[in-house]
Amino acid sequence: MGAFESTIQWVLNLGSAVFVPIIIFIIGIIAKMPLKRAFISALTLGVAFTGMNLVIEFMSNAVAPASEALALNTGISLPALDLGWTGAASITWSWVYAFVFFAIQIVINIIMLTLNWTKTLNVDMWNVWGKALTAYLVYFVSGQLWAGFLVAGIQVIVELKLGDMFQKHIEDLTNIPLVTVTHPMILSAVLMLPINKLMDKVPFLNKKANTDALRKKIGIFSENSVMGFLIGLLLGFAGAYGLSGSLNLAIQVGTAMTLFPMISKLFMQSLSPLADAMSEFMKKRFKDREVFIGMDWPVLAGRSEIWVTLILIVPVFIGFSLFLPGNIVLPIAGVLNYSIAVGGLLLTGGNLYRMLILGVLFTPLYLYSATYFAPILTGLANTTGAVEVDEGGLITWSTIEAPEFRIMFAEAFKGNWLAIGGAAIFIALYVWLYKVMNAEKIPSERYEAINEK
Amino acid sequence: MAKKLIVACGSGVATSTTIAEKIKNKFENDNIDYPVEAVDYKSITNELPSASIYVYIAKPDQEVLDQAEKLGVSVFPGIPFLTGMGLEDTYEKIVEVTKK
């Protein structure tokens, strides 16, 4: 090995909590950030990695024995630990190539805008990690790094076109002009489309529900601590822990779920000067042109249908996880399924009954995808050392976003003929969705009209 | 009264932190010493009593707005900080409140 290779190897061996901050520091210096800010930014990232590791270890120590007890007590074996999106994101940022996807997203977006192939400018630089995750997943499954980058590139394009097709609907739902959502989670609408078309024929499903009142009643369940507490309690009882043991487990899971987003915030704080500089750069380039500003989903968080769906699907999700054959995941940190709620909201224009039906029908997809994803995420964590997983242990993300897209394309590049067919069908459905959403009335005008007939 | 600017989004992680960091930087450049924090919208009713300025991403419920008014919390939209449209205008109004 030459001196250069051995230096690189030495740097990689430092572990992600040291190695990735060094990258961020160097990028910061190149981007002419003040030295002090670049240093703090890099240090915060190292703290975030280490903090995440700490919380994951804490949760693992609490939950792993409990799920063993569950298996002994009931015969239901759910060994894969669910870290949710915050855990998945932190592990993904530790991948060597993760930061390359900033460039890929920006270059593709600029080309698409310049050629007028899209009207959307994606300024959501945080979710660049989603592209990195796709690339890693495809690479892990197919063994081809180029295939990973290719599929991630396709994802950038697909997200921009999602932004285009849903813009008028999002403007109607939020009353904010010219914004749209470019988060890949709303790809869930693609497979939901045929079912939603069937539901058009059911008169009951063309009525609007008043969700605001319902949200007030059940809103407390969406708090991380409450959700964690309840899941912990349930797990304790199912594992025959006794009251004291179950209550303790409940508090511990509640603690982990409260701390996850707090630590995740540190990642964001650390990356935000970089993300900011990039989105400013993009905005400046297209200042004189009317573009849709693509952002993360919380712009829709004011819609109570999202929260009601998120909460009501939880018991279904946990129920399925206990009884679906072949599933190895108990939803914990990822228990709120944003893909179903946000994708369902946009597709149905905020029709709660339809969102719930779609939620129930699609929940198994997420459990099986999380089962499939477990060795992949565990592999990445072990390679980069971002998270220490016990020997033989598994980690995953119970509500992995865009699973149909990611897994189908990964399997397709592995040469799985079934998946190649599936990917082709997926693209066809995506094009259909694009046409449907462009032609569809905006949400506030949708259901009343049908009612009057 | 409490002196704190909070930014709330769906998880208290990504979007709210982006905006919070932006405001923090702007405050720093303008020599304004004012605490800024990103919080989870799911617990907004617990956060409001310790805040003086609330920057939202999605328009909050009427109930939340009423509570903010009762507590004397000034409410501003956060989207301008993401799109750049109307940013200076919103920022100046926020700065005025910080001087109160």
Interface residues (C-beta under 8 A of the other chain):
Chain A: T86 V123 W126 N127 T174 N175 I176 L178 V179 D212 K216 G219 S222 E223 N224 P261 M262 S264 K265 M268 Q269 S272 P273 A275 D276 K283 I293 M295 D296 W297 P298 V299 L300 A301 G302 R303 S304 W307 Y338
Chain B: C9 G10 S11 G12 V13 A14 T15 S16 T17 T18 E21 K22 N25 A38 D40 Y41 K42 S43 Y56 I57 A58 K59 P60 D61 E63 I79 L82 T83 G84 M85
